[in-house]
Amino acid sequence: MARPDHTVFLRRSFSKMDQLATPFITGRRLSRALAQVVPRGTDGVVVELGAGTGVLAEPIRARLGPDTRYVALEIDEELVAHLRAHKPWLEVVQADVTDLDRILDDLGIDRVDAFVSTLPWAVFPQAMRLHVMSVIAQRLVPDGALSMIVTWMALPNRVRDLRTLLDGLFDEVVETATEWRNPPPARLFLCRRPHHNSLDEEDT
């Protein structure tokens, strides 16, 4: 019998394939790996991009301190309703990630300690990726990090373009081995030390 999260995501994936890109939610092993960029016991700000049914919520929550602000962005109205019903402790915002800069301003968030994302970055237009990734790099604290998932279904040239973009924005980009047991098989990009922070410090 399918779990409620799987059922909801499967139904929405077929009606919103341009947004979700896959009918599968991220597996537990990759979910834990994605969450590990969140410093254990942090009391800062964590932002999840594309929260879906909330599969990352518990692995992330397990790493948070008592005063952490954990914000989850999701564009799909049915998934937002699902999150609010099943994760009432989670600060859910229904919004398009392309509005990330404005959203963070509206929420009164200046700096973010960690971004975690399961959005299909490899299928997004390069201009959109550049815009959002630049906002992420600008908003991260100096030792902040971004983790994202890349599935084996992504076209190799799109993944190369994404990696080149990330290399231009972060001092370190680590590509993990493929997790073949994840449906579909996928790997992570772990990005640390956004370049803008060192530039800001040199200017002051």
PyMOL commands that set and color helices and strands:
alter all, ss='L'
color gray80, all
select helices_A, chain A and resi 4-15+17-20+28-35+57-61+77-86+97-106+121-123+126-139+156-169+195-203
alter helices_A, ss='H'
color red, helices_A
select strands_A, chain A and resi 45-49+69-74+91-94+112-117+140-151+170-175+186-194
alter strands_A, ss='S'
color yellow, strands_A
deselect
rebuild
show_as cartoon
